Amino acid sequence: MAVADVVRLLLTNPVYRSRVTCHQVFDPEPARYGTLDAPLPAAIEAYLTHSGIRLYSHQCEAINVLRSGKNVIIITPTASGKTLAFNIPVFAGLTADPNARALYLYPTKALSNDQFATLKAMEKFTGIPAKPAIYDGDTPQSKRAAIRENARIVISNPHEIHQVLSWHAKWSPFFSNLKFIVLDEAHRYRGVFGSQIALLIRRLLRVARFYGSDPQFVLSTATLANPEEFAGRLVGRPFTLVDIDGSPHGTRHFVLYNPFYDGIGERSSHQETKDILLSCVKGDLQTLCFTGSRKMAELVTIWTREDARRTSARLAESISAYRAGYLPEERRTIERQLKSGEIRGVVSTNALELGIDIGSLDAVIIDGYPGTMMSTRQQAGRAGRKGGESLAVLVAQANPLDQYFMHHPDAFFSRSHEHAIIDTENPYIVSGHLLCAAAELPLREETDAGFFGESFVPLLAELAESGLVTKTPRGWVYAGRGRAADAVRLDGMAAESFRIMCQGRLLETMDRAQAYREAHKGAIMLHQGETYVVNEMDLETHTVRVTETDVDYYTQPLKEVDLRVIETLETRDVQGTQCAFGDVEVTEQYTGYKIKKGDTIIGVEPLSLPPLTFRTKAFWLVLSDPVATAVSAAGLDLAGGLHGAEHAIIALMPLHVMCDRWDIGGLSTPAFGENGEPTIFVYDGYEGGIGLAEKAFGLLPALFLSAYELVRDCPCKKGCPSCIYSPKCGNDNVPLDKEATVKILCELSRVPEKYDGTGITAGPEPAAP
């Protein structure tokens, strides 16, 4: 059975066809080839000829830019040959300068191993002594010195570089000759993590400068809405963009599939995903299925195998799960079997989203919108890697983002990618890296301000007052206890950390806010697909003790939020509504938690935890008096309408800004401040802010319109999880009023139509702002 046959099955079979909300076909595209400004070294030309490789236009463009001495960001799709586009100029650079070195940074060990194999093969054929080596936490001590001295291409990750920078003297031969730094899958470095990596890169460049080198940068990434801005913020240097893909593509089918098309949904998206996967595998399509969690990857695999076994035991055995928790040898075996065709179906977390070479696939199924258009297209791009016909199916879940796209397929297929946010001015992030930098080399006001921004001098003074740095004739040096690098976590904010312990074994660590939310006493928490109950939260030792459990209920925390505006930094009028952006102080008080089985509340328990108070950035809007009066005059609940609008705006922020709804907090009230005005706040959920609210403030017209369309088009009567109910609401989604929400969002969008309470609208479709 071919791809077209499975597509026909989805469109005509009574079980599937009512759930297919859109079928989009993308025409095949031929390859476009390019030319190089200067010939390559003979050994590299011979390698390309032997491998049957003719360079695509974007590969040639990237090579030309790099060989001219500029930094480049490459954002062509999955499997378009980005790796070759930077490996060629790196090898050419190693040929021209026998002392030249390169540093490749990857976010995962699997990608590091994949690149290592590629570089070794290229070295073996060309004879160019690249001496590639992986240097990470798994590298034996016995091999480390030789790698530092001899490897000309070091493959590592940001966490390892964070640790070794303070030992830079041992790396002096490497840093003295560092010519290239490659950041592959660079879109992973966004938000809090990306902001940490941006400061790490500045520390790396500072050390490189000390040894007299000034490396070029290559960023390879999925498509972003703001690639040059993102690259500039991440590295602190200007970049040339290469984004016109020259690689060939076959005919591509993309199906939007909504199990909740009728507003009810008899079966979960996971069960529907299982059925589609089985149909693809039975149709002899090699298929990759993405799920949102490790546990769900295992469950979908088990369900599909059980159903497949009724047809053929051999078919059932050709279906496998793949996730990060597996041993490296197990993952390599699955990757090899995928590439050889032995495995016909794999169910994976996003571990296979990145550029690991798994050969050609016929179909991809995505169980739930993965949170960004970038990830969606990365995952869908895994199919049709050899230019053949391919199929991608997005199976919607019941949440607002998924349902928004099911009701607005044009928005899904025409939408540009999200803005990736990097904030190099967050004082809590910068101060931690200043400590690390001071431990690496003495800090000097006159030479180092360019690396650490405008807050460098005042933050240095604050650290000195705390006794963490001290002035010497050579500059400011670290004076704290312990290693500075151990005190700074790249994967989060510098904050109090809680250890989650199970029978003396450390499961994970959480910051205080996450621990309050997920690991309070009595909470049911998940870790790597396993369920645990929290027996004790020790606030003095920051220790949470848990035991494994198997229960059919879950817990949901309740909290109250108080907010104070510290300073208004910017104001704007959006469709007649006054909006502002600025600094706020947020106080979150967890008051209790609900014990729920499905949607049924089976108990409520109190919590007594200290309040969480932090400063952050927020945008807010003040509803005009006529609108507030009209809502109340219609007999609707103004507080419920504001609350619903807050939820809808937060739910669709990831549509415009690359974030998760859990990164954002909100507050709505019909009477805020001295003037008692109806106000909605949306704030960054991290101390100091990380740029999410700021970026969204510039996109408010589009954000308000998409929130309005979401709620307007939901077929429910009074609100549901697909529109205004939020899984993170600390007030348990009370009060909420859908009709009032639609009226408020309609006013914010200034859409000339009326809402009749049935999900059906009259009047012209609103134009995109």
C-alpha positions in Angstrom: 0.0 0.0 0.0 1.3 3.5 -0.9 1.0 6.8 0.9 -1.9 7.7 -1.3 -3.8 4.6 -0.3 -3.5 5.4 3.4 -4.6 9.0 2.7 -7.6 7.6 0.8 -8.4 5.4 3.8 -8.4 8.4 6.2 -10.6 10.4 3.8 -13.2 7.7 3.0 -13.3 5.3 5.9 -16.4 6.1 8.1 -14.2 5.7 11.3 -11.8 8.3 10.2 -13.3 10.7 7.7 -15.5 12.7 10.1 -12.4 13.5 12.2 -10.3 14.7 9.3 -10.7 18.5 9.4 -8.2 19.3 6.7 -6.1 17.5 4.1 -3.3 19.7 2.6 -1.1 18.6 -0.3 2.3 20.2 -0.9 3.6 19.7 -4.4 7.0 18.2 -5.0 10.0 20.5 -5.4 13.1 19.7 -7.5 16.6 20.2 -6.2 18.3 23.5 -6.7 22.1 23.5 -6.9 24.6 26.2 -6.2 28.1 27.3 -7.0 31.1 28.0 -4.8 33.0 31.3 -4.9 36.3 29.4 -4.6 37.3 25.8 -5.2 37.5 23.4 -2.3 40.7 21.6 -1.3 41.2 18.6 -3.5 40.6 16.0 -0.8 37.2 17.5 0.0 36.2 17.6 -3.7 37.2 13.9 -4.0 35.1 13.1 -0.9 32.0 14.8 -2.5 32.6 13.1 -5.9 33.0 9.7 -4.2 29.8 10.2 -2.2 27.8 11.3 -5.2 27.1 14.6 -3.5 26.3 17.7 -5.5 25.9 20.8 -3.3 22.5 22.4 -3.0 22.1 26.2 -3.3 21.8 26.8 0.5 24.9 24.6 1.2 26.9 26.6 -1.3 25.6 29.9 0.2 26.5 28.9 3.8 30.0 27.7 2.7 30.7 31.0 0.8 29.6 33.0 3.8 31.8 31.1 6.3 34.8 31.1 4.0 34.4 34.9 3.7 34.9 35.2 7.5 31.3 35.9 8.6 29.1 34.2 11.1 26.1 32.3 9.6 22.8 31.0 10.8 21.3 28.2 8.7 17.6 27.5 9.1 16.6 25.2 6.3 14.3 22.2 7.1 15.1 18.8 8.5 17.2 16.5 6.3 18.3 19.4 3.9 22.0 18.8 4.5 22.8 21.6 7.1 25.5 19.4 8.7 27.5 19.2 5.4 27.1 22.9 4.9 29.3 23.6 8.0 31.5 20.5 8.0 33.0 21.4 4.6 34.2 24.9 5.6 35.5 23.6 8.9 37.5 20.9 7.2 38.7 23.4 4.6 39.8 25.6 7.5 41.7 22.8 9.2 43.5 22.2 5.9 44.5 25.8 5.5 45.7 26.1 9.1 47.3 23.0 10.6 46.8 24.4 14.1 43.2 25.4 13.7 40.6 23.9 16.1 36.8 23.8 16.2 34.2 23.3 18.9 30.9 21.6 18.1 28.2 21.9 20.8 25.1 19.7 20.8 22.1 19.6 23.2 22.0 15.7 23.3 24.5 12.9 23.5 22.7 11.1 20.6 23.4 14.0 18.3 27.1 14.2 19.5 27.5 10.5 18.7 25.9 10.9 15.3 28.2 13.8 14.4 31.3 12.0 15.7 30.6 9.1 13.3 30.1 11.6 10.4 33.3 13.4 11.1 35.3 10.2 11.5 34.1 9.0 8.1 34.9 12.3 6.5 38.4 12.3 8.1 39.1 8.8 7.0 38.3 9.5 3.3 39.9 12.9 3.0 43.0 12.2 5.1 42.6 15.6 6.7 43.7 15.1 10.4 40.6 16.4 12.2 41.1 14.1 15.1 37.4 14.5 16.3 36.6 13.5 19.8 33.7 13.7 22.2 34.4 15.4 25.5 31.5 15.2 28.0 30.6 13.8 31.3 31.1 10.2 30.0 34.6 10.8 28.7 37.1 8.7 30.8 39.7 10.7 32.8 42.4 8.7 31.1 41.5 10.2 27.7 40.8 13.8 28.7 44.3 15.2 28.6 45.0 13.7 25.1 41.7 15.1 23.7 42.6 18.6 25.1 46.0 18.4 23.5 45.4 16.7 20.2 41.7 16.9 19.1 41.2 19.5 16.4 37.4 19.1 16.5 36.0 18.7 20.0 32.3 17.6 20.3 30.7 18.6 23.6 27.6 20.2 25.2 27.0 23.4 27.1 26.9 21.7 30.5 30.4 20.4 30.0 31.8 23.7 28.8 30.2 25.4 31.8 32.3 23.1 34.0 35.6 23.2 32.1 35.9 27.0 31.6 37.4 27.4 35.0 40.1 25.0 34.0 40.9 26.9 30.8 44.7 26.8 31.4 44.5 23.0 30.6 42.9 23.9 27.3 45.3 26.6 26.3 46.4 24.9 23.0 42.8 24.5 22.0 41.6 28.0 22.9 44.6 29.6 21.4 43.7 28.2 18.0 39.9 28.1 18.1 38.6 29.1 14.7 35.0 27.8 14.6 32.2 27.3 17.1 29.2 25.3 15.9 25.9 25.4 17.7 23.7 22.7 16.1 19.9 22.5 16.9 20.4 26.0 18.3 16.6 26.6 18.6 16.8 24.5 21.8 18.7 27.4 23.4 15.7 29.6 24.2 13.8 30.9 27.2 15.5 30.5 30.6 17.9 27.8 29.2 18.8 29.9 26.2 19.4 32.9 28.3 21.8 30.9 30.5 23.6 29.6 27.3 23.9 33.1 25.9 25.9 34.2 29.0 27.9 30.9 28.9 28.9 31.8 25.3 30.0 35.2 26.4 32.2 33.6 29.0 33.6 31.2 26.4 34.4 34.2 24.1 36.1 36.0 26.9 38.4 33.1 27.6 39.1 32.7 23.8 40.0 36.4 23.7 42.4 35.9 26.6 44.2 33.3 24.5 44.2 35.5 21.4 41.5 33.7 19.3 38.3 35.2 17.7 36.2 32.2 16.5 33.5 32.3 13.8 30.1 31.0 14.7 27.8 28.6 12.8 24.2 28.2 14.1 22.1 25.4 12.6 18.5 25.5 13.6 14.9 24.9 12.7 13.0 27.8 11.2 12.4 30.8 13.5 10.4 34.0 13.1 13.4 36.1 14.3 16.5 34.2 13.3 19.0 37.1 13.0 17.7 38.7 16.2 17.9 35.3 18.0 21.4 34.6 16.8 22.6 38.0 17.7 21.2 37.8 21.2 22.5 34.2 21.8 26.1 35.0 20.7 26.3 38.8 20.8 27.5 39.1 17.2 26.0 39.9 13.8 25.0 37.0 11.6 24.3 36.3 7.9 21.0 34.4 7.4 20.8 31.4 5.0 17.2 30.3 4.7 16.3 29.4 1.1 16.2 25.6 0.9 17.6 24.0 -2.2 17.0 20.4 -1.3 14.4 18.3 -3.2 11.0 17.3 -1.7 8.5 14.8 -2.9 4.7 15.2 -2.6 3.8 15.8 1.0 0.3 15.1 2.5 -0.5 16.8 5.8 -3.8 15.8 7.6 -5.3 17.6 10.6 -7.3 15.0 12.6 -9.6 16.0 15.4 -11.0 13.3 17.7 -13.1 16.1 19.4 -14.7 17.4 16.2 -18.1 17.1 17.8 -17.0 18.8 21.0 -17.2 15.6 23.0 -14.7 13.0 21.7 -15.6 9.4 22.6 -12.0 8.3 22.7 -8.7 9.9 23.7 -6.3 11.3 21.1 -3.8 8.5 22.2 -6.3 5.7 21.2 -7.0 7.5 17.9 -3.2 7.8 17.3 -2.8 4.1 17.9 -5.4 3.3 15.3 -3.8 5.5 12.7 -0.4 4.1 13.4 -1.7 0.6 13.0 -3.3 1.5 9.7 0.0 3.0 8.4 2.1 0.0 9.5 -0.4 -2.5 8.0 -0.2 -0.4 4.8 3.6 -1.0 4.8 4.4 2.6 5.6 7.5 3.0 7.8 6.0 5.3 10.4 7.3 7.4 13.3 4.8 8.5 15.9 5.6 11.3 18.4 4.0 11.5 21.8 4.2 14.0 24.6 5.7 11.8 27.4 7.7 8.7 27.9 4.8 6.9 29.6 2.5 7.6 26.6 5.2 6.4 24.2 5.2 3.1 26.0 1.4 2.8 26.2 0.8 3.6 22.5 3.4 1.0 21.6 1.8 -1.6 23.8 -1.7 -0.9 22.5 -0.6 -0.9 18.8 1.3 -4.2 19.3 -1.7 -5.8 20.9 -3.9 -4.9 18.0 -1.3 -5.8 15.4 -0.8 -9.2 17.0 -4.4 -10.1 15.8 -3.1 -9.7 12.3 0.5 -11.0 12.6 3.0 -11.7 15.3 5.7 -10.5 13.0 3.9 -7.2 12.4 3.6 -6.7 16.2 7.3 -7.3 16.7 8.1 -4.6 14.0 6.7 -1.9 16.3 8.9 -0.4 19.0 9.1 2.4 21.5 12.1 4.9 21.7 12.8 7.3 24.5 15.6 9.0 26.4 15.4 6.6 29.3 16.7 3.7 27.3 20.3 2.6 27.4 22.5 4.1 24.6 23.0 0.6 23.1 19.2 0.1 23.0 18.7 3.4 21.2 21.5 2.7 18.7 19.9 -0.6 17.9 16.5 0.9 17.2 18.1 3.7 15.1 19.9 1.1 13.1 16.8 -1.1 12.6 14.8 1.9 11.5 17.5 2.8 9.0 17.6 -0.8 7.6 13.8 -1.1 7.5 13.6 -3.9 10.0 11.3 -1.8 12.2 8.1 -0.5 10.6 6.8 1.6 13.4 8.4 3.6 16.2 6.6 5.5 19.0 8.9 8.1 20.4 9.1 11.2 22.6 10.7 14.3 21.0 14.0 12.4 21.4 13.8 11.6 17.6 12.7 15.2 16.6 16.3 16.3 16.3 18.7 15.5 13.4 19.7 11.9 14.3 20.1 10.0 11.0 17.4 7.4 10.9 17.1 7.1 7.2 13.9 7.5 5.1 10.4 7.4 6.6 7.0 7.3 4.8 4.8 8.7 7.6 4.8 10.7 10.8 2.0 10.9 13.3 2.0 13.6 16.0 -0.1 12.8 19.0 -1.0 16.3 20.2 0.4 19.7 19.0 3.9 19.8 20.3 3.7 23.4 21.5 5.4 25.2 18.6 5.1 25.3 14.9 8.9 24.8 14.8 8.7 21.5 16.5 5.6 20.5 14.5 7.5 21.0 11.2 10.6 19.4 12.6 8.7 16.3 13.4 6.6 16.3 10.2 9.9 16.8 8.3 11.1 13.4 9.4 8.9 11.8 6.7 10.0 11.8 3.0 13.6 12.2 3.7 14.7 10.7 0.3 12.3 12.9 -1.7 9.5 10.3 -1.9 5.8 10.8 -1.2 5.1 11.3 2.5 2.3 11.7 5.0 2.1 13.7 8.3 -0.9 13.5 10.6 -1.5 15.8 13.6 -3.9 14.2 16.0 -5.5 17.0 18.2 -5.9 16.8 21.9 -8.7 18.7 23.7 -6.6 21.7 24.8 -7.1 25.2 23.4 -4.0 25.4 21.1 -4.8 22.1 19.4 -8.5 23.0 18.9 -7.6 26.5 17.7 -5.7 24.9 14.8 -8.5 22.3 14.1 -11.0 25.2 13.7 -8.5 27.4 11.8 -6.5 25.1 9.4 -5.6 28.1 7.3 -3.9 29.6 10.3 -2.0 26.4 10.9 -0.6 26.1 7.3 0.1 29.8 6.8 1.5 30.6 10.2 5.0 31.7 10.5 7.3 30.3 13.1 7.4 31.6 16.6 9.8 34.2 18.1 12.5 32.6 20.1 13.3 34.6 23.2 16.7 35.3 24.7 17.1 37.7 27.7 20.7 38.6 28.5 19.7 41.4 30.9 17.9 39.3 33.6 19.9 40.2 36.7 19.4 36.8 38.4 21.0 35.1 35.3 23.7 37.6 34.7 24.9 37.8 38.3 25.4 34.0 38.4 27.6 34.1 35.3 29.5 37.1 36.6 30.6 34.9 39.5 31.7 32.1 37.1 33.5 34.6 34.9 35.3 36.1 37.9 36.4 32.6 38.9 37.8 32.0 35.4 39.6 35.3 34.8 39.6 38.6 36.8 36.8 40.9 35.7 37.6 44.4 34.6 35.1 47.2 34.1 36.9 48.7 31.1 37.2 45.5 29.1 34.4 43.2 30.1 31.3 45.4 30.0 30.8 44.4 26.3 30.3 40.8 27.3 27.8 41.3 30.1 25.8 44.4 29.2 24.6 47.6 30.9 24.0 45.8 34.3 27.6 44.7 34.5 28.9 47.4 36.8 25.9 47.7 39.2 25.7 43.9 39.5 29.4 43.7 40.2 28.9 46.2 43.0 26.1 44.2 44.5 28.2 41.0 44.4 31.0 42.8 46.1 28.7 44.0 48.9 27.7 40.4 49.4 31.3 39.3 49.7 31.1 37.1 46.6 33.7 39.0 44.6 36.6 41.1 45.7 38.8 43.7 44.1 42.5 42.9 43.4 45.2 44.7 41.3 44.3 42.3 38.5 40.6 43.0 38.7 37.5 41.5 40.4 37.9 37.9 41.4 35.6 35.3 42.9 35.6 35.1 46.7 32.6 32.8 47.4 32.7 29.3 48.9 32.8 26.3 46.6 33.0 26.3 42.8 31.1 29.1 41.2 30.0 26.8 38.3 28.4 24.4 40.8 26.1 27.2 42.0 24.8 28.1 38.6 22.3 25.8 36.9 22.1 26.1 33.1 18.7 24.5 33.0 17.0 27.0 35.4 17.2 30.1 37.4 19.7 30.5 40.2 17.2 29.7 43.0 16.7 27.4 46.0 16.7 23.8 44.9 14.6 21.0 46.4 15.8 17.4 46.2 13.2 14.8 45.4 14.2 11.6 47.2 12.8 8.1 47.0 14.2 5.6 49.5 17.5 7.4 49.6 17.8 7.7 45.8 17.7 11.2 44.2 15.0 11.3 41.5 15.4 15.0 40.4 15.7 18.5 41.7 13.1 21.3 41.4 13.2 25.0 42.2 10.9 26.2 45.0 8.1 27.3 42.7 7.9 24.0 40.9 8.2 22.1 44.2 5.3 24.0 45.7 3.2 23.3 42.6 4.1 19.6 42.0 5.8 18.2 45.2 3.9 19.5 48.2 2.9 17.0 50.8 0.1 14.7 49.5 0.8 15.5 45.9 0.7 12.8 43.2 3.7 13.5 41.0 5.1 11.9 37.8 8.8 11.2 37.1 9.8 9.5 33.9 6.4 8.0 33.5 6.3 6.5 37.1 3.8 7.7 39.7 4.9 8.8 43.2 3.1 10.2 46.3 4.8 12.9 48.3 5.1 11.9 52.0 7.0 14.9 53.3 8.3 18.3 52.2 11.0 19.5 54.5 11.3 23.3 54.0 14.5 23.6 56.1 16.6 21.0 54.3 14.8 21.5 51.0 14.1 17.8 50.8 11.0 16.1 49.4 10.5 12.4 50.2 8.3 10.3 48.0 7.3 6.7 47.5 6.2 4.8 44.4 2.4 4.3 44.2 -0.3 3.2 41.8 -3.4 5.3 42.2 -6.3 6.3 39.9 -6.5 9.9 41.1 -4.4 13.0 40.8 -3.9 16.2 42.7 -4.3 19.8 41.6 -2.9 22.8 43.7 -4.9 25.8 44.6 -3.3 29.2 44.9 -4.0 32.9 45.3 -2.1 35.5 43.4 -1.5 39.1 44.4 0.2 41.6 42.2 1.7 45.1 42.6 2.8 47.4 39.7 6.3 48.7 40.5 7.0 50.7 37.3 5.2 51.2 34.0 7.9 51.1 31.2 5.7 51.4 28.1 2.1 52.0 27.1 0.1 51.6 23.9 -3.5 51.8 22.6 -4.7 48.5 21.1 -8.0 48.8 19.3 -9.1 51.4 21.8 -8.0 49.5 24.9 -5.2 50.9 27.1 -2.3 48.4 27.5 0.9 48.7 29.4 4.2 46.8 30.0 6.4 47.1 33.0 7.9 45.7 36.2 5.6 44.0 38.8 5.9 42.2 42.0 4.0 38.9 42.2 3.0 37.0 45.4 1.8 33.5 45.0 0.2 31.7 48.0 -0.5 28.0 47.7 -3.5 27.4 50.0 -4.5 23.8 49.4 -5.0 21.1 46.8 -7.8 19.1 45.3 -7.9 15.3 44.9 -9.6 14.5 41.7 -10.6 11.3 39.8 -11.3 12.3 36.2 -13.3 15.5 36.5 -14.8 14.5 39.9 -13.5 16.1 43.1 -13.1 13.5 45.8 -11.4 15.7 48.4 -9.8 19.0 49.3 -6.8 19.3 51.6 -5.3 22.5 53.1 -1.7 23.6 52.5 0.4 25.8 54.7 3.4 27.0 52.7 5.3 30.3 52.9 4.3 32.8 50.1 6.4 33.1 47.0 7.2 36.7 46.2 9.3 37.7 43.1 9.7 40.6 40.7 9.1 40.0 37.0 7.9 41.6 33.8 4.2 41.8 32.8 1.9 43.3 30.3 -1.6 44.3 31.3 -4.8 45.8 29.8 -7.5 47.9 31.4 -11.0 47.3 30.0 -12.8 50.4 29.0 -15.8 51.6 31.1 -18.3 51.2 28.2 -17.3 47.5 27.7 -17.4 46.7 31.4 -20.8 48.3 31.7 -22.2 46.5 28.7 -21.0 43.1 30.1 -22.7 43.8 33.4 -25.8 45.2 31.9 -26.3 42.1 29.8 -26.5 40.1 33.0 -23.1 38.5 32.5 -20.3 38.0 35.0 -17.6 40.5 34.4 -15.1 38.7 36.7 -15.8 35.4 34.8 -15.3 37.2 31.5 -12.0 38.7 32.5 -10.9 35.4 33.9 -11.8 33.5 30.7 -10.1 36.2 28.6 -6.9 35.8 30.7 -7.0 32.0 30.2 -7.5 32.3 26.5 -4.7 34.9 26.0 -2.3 32.7 28.1 -3.3 29.6 26.2 -2.5 31.2 22.8 0.7 33.0 23.8 2.7 30.0 22.7 1.2 30.5 19.2 3.1 33.8 19.0 6.0 33.5 21.4 8.1 30.4 21.8 7.1 29.3 25.3 5.0 26.9 27.3 1.8 28.1 29.1 3.5 27.0 32.3 6.2 29.7 31.8 3.5 32.3 32.1 1.3 33.5 35.0 -1.8 35.6 35.0 -4.2 37.6 37.2 -7.6 39.1 36.4 -9.8 41.3 38.6 -12.8 43.5 38.0 -11.4 46.1 40.4 -7.6 46.6 40.5 -5.7 49.4 42.2 -6.9 52.7 43.6 -9.3 53.4 40.8 -10.9 49.9 40.9 -10.4 49.2 37.1 -11.2 45.9 35.4 -7.7 44.6 34.6 -6.0 41.5 33.1 -2.3 40.9 33.8 0.0 38.3 32.1 3.5 37.9 33.6 6.7 35.9 33.1 6.8 33.1 35.7 10.5 33.6 36.3 12.2 36.1 38.6 13.4 39.1 36.7 11.4 38.1 33.6 12.9 36.4 30.5 11.3 38.5 27.7 8.1 36.6 27.1 5.6 39.3 28.2 7.8 41.9 26.5 7.7 40.1 23.1 4.0 39.4 23.5 3.3 43.1 24.3 4.6 43.9 20.7 2.2 41.3 19.3 -1.0 42.1 21.2 -3.4 42.7 18.2 -2.6 39.3 16.8 -2.7 37.7 20.3 -6.1 39.2 21.1 -7.5 38.2 17.7 -6.4 34.5 18.0 -7.8 34.3 21.6 -11.1 35.7 20.4 -11.3 33.2 17.5 -10.5 30.3 19.8 -13.3 31.0 22.2 -15.8 32.1 19.6 -15.4 29.0 17.5 -15.5 26.4 20.3 -18.8 24.5 20.1 -19.3 24.3 23.8 -22.0 26.4 25.6 -20.4 27.5 28.8 -16.7 27.0 28.4 -14.5 23.9 28.4 -10.8 22.7 28.4 -10.7 23.5 24.7 -11.3 27.2 25.2 -11.3 28.9 28.6 -10.7 26.2 31.2 -7.0 26.1 32.2 -5.2 23.0 33.7 -3.0 25.4 35.7 -5.7 27.6 37.2 -5.0 28.1 40.9 -8.7 29.1 41.4 -10.0 25.9 40.0 -11.5 27.7 37.0 -13.9 29.7 39.1 -15.5 32.1 38.1 -15.7 31.7 34.3 -18.3 33.1 31.9 -17.9 32.2 28.2 -20.3 34.7 26.8 -18.7 37.5 28.8 -15.3 36.3 27.6 -16.3 36.4 24.0 -17.7 40.0 24.4 -14.5 41.2 26.0 -12.2 39.5 23.5 -14.4 40.8 20.7 -13.9 44.3 22.0 -10.1 43.8 22.3 -10.0 42.6 18.7 -12.6 45.1 17.5 -14.3 42.4 15.3 -17.6 43.6 13.7 -19.7 40.6 14.5 -22.1 39.4 17.2 -21.9 36.2 19.3 -25.2 34.3 19.9 -24.0 31.9 22.5 -23.9 28.9 20.2 -20.4 29.1 18.8 -21.9 30.5 15.5 -21.1 34.0 14.4 -22.6 36.4 12.0 -20.8 39.1 10.0 -17.6 39.2 8.0 -14.5 37.2 9.0 -12.1 39.5 10.8 -9.0 40.5 8.9 -5.6 39.5 10.4 -4.1 42.6 12.1 
